Amino acid sequence: MFGEFKIQAGDFDTVRKGMFVAKSFTMPQKDKFTATDSYMASDVQSVEVASEEAVKRLGGAAGWGLTGAVLLGPLGLLAGLIVGGKGKDVTFIVKFNDGKKALCTANNKIYTKMQAAMM
């Protein structure tokens, strides 16, 4: 099980993609061209679909409010709740035990594999 996902915001580089392989995450470090952080499933505190409430709870209204508004759109659509169907993307929040977190978007199949690995 292998998959890439886009990092939208958070404590990691948003230009490069994150990777999920087997039961581990590889996250690109900010401001370091090739450096990455590796996390095993046991290093992950939570992976949850990004609703407006979840974004505010994990990142605070000040830091993530603008990101949430941009991703959720003016009509208040909850990005990431579109889990069904081929080719759909899921926007989710991953929070690690070291306190780092990221708002990410992945194919629904990759997201489902991440959720399964956390069980």
Secondary structure by P-SEA (a helix, b strand, c coil): ccbbbbbccccccccbbbbbcccbbbbbbccccccccccccccccccccccaaaaaaaccccccaaaaaaaacccccccccccccccbbbbbbbbccccccccccccaaaaaaaaaaac
